[in-house]
Amino acid sequence: MELNKILGFKPKQLKFYKKAFTHRSMNIKDSKGNAINYERLEFLGDAMLSSVIASHLYLEAPSGDEGYLTKMRSKIVSREHLNELGRDLNLIDLVESKIPPGQFGDNIHGNLFEALIGAIFLDRGYKNCEKFIYKRVIIPYVDIETLEGKVISYKSLLIEWCQKEKKTFGYNVYEDTGNDDVRHFSVKLSIDDKVIAKARATSKKKAEEKASKRAFFAYQSRITKSN
């Protein structure tokens, strides 16, 4: 069974995993009228993941203060990283949904990963949940030195640099659907009234981050020098 391979053990109560892979579009309810889908398990899994990662960082980085530990945890449990984890495990192949797979947003991969962790906790308890997180997240991906140099948000980094250097900046975002089936947004990023980077994505936030990344690399030597 594909699920057993992902988990590394045989589930005791399959009902939790069934719920972890049920999309809200199925519109299923229990006998009390409560919705049966992965969203509540996603909430639980997020808390469990955060707890195990926090404990690991606390032990592995004894000199890190609260701010440092919080920043490092954010890098590990970033939406981008969780989506990558869910995608690597092909969790979307297990989803029951009335929506075609191609119409899901990117975040479904991370949402399913969190829901799976929530299901493991309910099925096998904290220790097995912790073991799964170590196997799938901490051992293969968590390296303190690498994480210290990882950028979470190029937009935040760029804005911080502009403010420090007293440079004016602005994001001109507009809808740019064109012939696409999915709505797209384009953005022009200006620094000191000069367009430095352009980008296009399926959300305003993604378009701004993509443009910020391009601008960061255009100004990298100056940004690095000022830090």
N, C-alpha and C positions, 0 to 999 in steps of 0.2 A: 504493500500500500504506500502511495506517494507520501502521505502525511507522516507515516512511521519513519520514513527515510529523512524527512525534514527535521522531525523531532529528535530522532535518535533513541526513541523508546516507544512502547506501545501504550496508547491512551487508555485510561481506566474508564472515563466517561466521555464518550464521543459527542454527547449533546453540546458540550461547551465548544468543541471545535467546529461543529456544524453551525452553531451560532456565529462563530468568529469569521465564517466565510459566507454569511448570508447578508446580501446587500438590502438596503431599505426598500429598493424598488420591488422586491418580492411581496412587500406589504403583508407579512405574516404576523399574527398576534397569538398570544397564549390564551388560556382559558379565562384569564382575568382582564384581557384586553390590552396587555402590555406588548409593545412592539418587539419582535424577535429579529434582531440584526446585530451587526458587529460594533455599533457605535458606543455602547456602554462598556463593552470589553476593551475597546480602544482606549477609553478613559482610564480603565484599571491598568492596562498594560503600560500606558505612558507613565503612571505612578510607579509601577514596579521597576521599569527600566531605569527611571530617574533615581530610584532608591539604590539599586545595585551599582549603578555607575558612580553615584555619589560616594558610596562606601569604598569602592575600589580606589577612587581618586584620593580620598581622605587618607587611605593607608599608603598609597604609592607616592604621594606628593606631600610629605610631612612639613615642608617649608612653605607651602602655598597657603595664602590667606583666603578668606571667604570669597573675595572678589575673583581671585585667580581660579579657585575651584569651580565657582559658578560659570565662569567663562569657558573653562575646559569642558565642563559637562555639556554646555550649550553646543560646543563643537561636535561632540559625540552624538548627541540626540537631535541634531539639526534635521529639519524636514528633508533636506537634500540627502543626508546620509541615511535616514530611515527609508526613504524611497529606494535608495540604492540596495539596501539590505533586502527589502521586500521583493525587488526586481530580481536580485540574484537567486532568490529561492523560488522564483516563478509562482508566487502565492496567488497571483491573479487567475491562474489556471484552475484554482480550486473554488473560485467564487460562484455562488448561485445568484444570478441577477437577470432582470428583464432588460437591462441595458447592454447593447453590444460592447464587447471589450474595447474596441477602438474609440469609444466615446467617453471612456473614463478619463478623468484628469490624472496628472502625474502623482498626486498625493495619495491615490488609493493604495499604492504599493507600501508606503510607510504606515498608512492607517491599518492595513491588514497585518503588518508585522507587529504593531502594538496590540491589536486584537488577539493575535496568536499568543503573545506573551500573557495577556490577561486570561486566556483559556487554560494555558499551562499552569498558572497560579491556582486557578479554581480546581483543576483536575488533580494536580500533583503537589501543591504546596510551595512554600517559599524556596526551599533548598533546591528543588528540581528546576524551578523558575530561574534561580540564580545560576545554576549549572548551564542552562540553555543560553543565557545571556553571555556568560563567559565564553562558551563554545562559539557562538555565532557573532558576537560583537567585540568583546574585550580582547580575546586572544588574537584573532586575525586583524583587528583594526585599531586597537588602542595602543598607541606609542606616544608617551608623554612629550618627547622632544619634537616629534613630527607635528603633533597637535599644537604645540606652542607657536609654530610658524604658520599654521593654517588660518586662512582668512575666512571668517563667517560671512561677512557682508562687505563687498567692495564699495557699495554705496555709502555705508557708515564711515568706512576708512577714507573715502574721497572727500566727503563732507567735512570730516574732522580736519583733514589737511587744508582744505579751502578756508575754513574758519581760522585755523592757526596762521595761515599765510595771508589772511585778509583778502582773499580772492572772492569775487562774486561768482555765483553758480546758479544754474537753473535747469529744470527738466521740463521740456515741452512735450507733453504726451497727447496723442490724438488717436482716435479709432482708425484702423487701417485694415479693413476686412478683405478688400480686393475680391479675388475669386475663391477664397478659402471657405470651407464649410463651417469652420470654427472661427469665432470672433478673434481678431488680432489687434494689437496696439503697437504703435510705433512711437519712438521717443528720440528727441534730439537733446543731447546734453551739452550745455554751453558753460564755459569757464571764462570769466572776464569778457563776456559778450562774443566769444568765438566758439562756434560749434566744434567740439572736440571728438564726439562719438555719436553714432546712431545705432539703434537696435530695434528689433521687432520680436514680439512674443505674444502668447495667448492671454497674458494679463499685464496690467500696468506695472505691477510690482516686478514681474520677471523681466519686462522690457527695460525698466530703470536699472535693475541689477546687472543686466547684460551690457548696457551702455556704460555703466560705472566700471565694470571689469575692463572694458576696452580702453576707457580713459585712464584707469589706473596704470595699465601697462604702457600707455603713451607717456605718462608722467612718472613712471616707477623710480627712475634714478633720483629725481627731485624729492619725491615723497620719502624714499628710503633715507636720503641724506638729512631730511628735516626731523626724522624720528630719533 
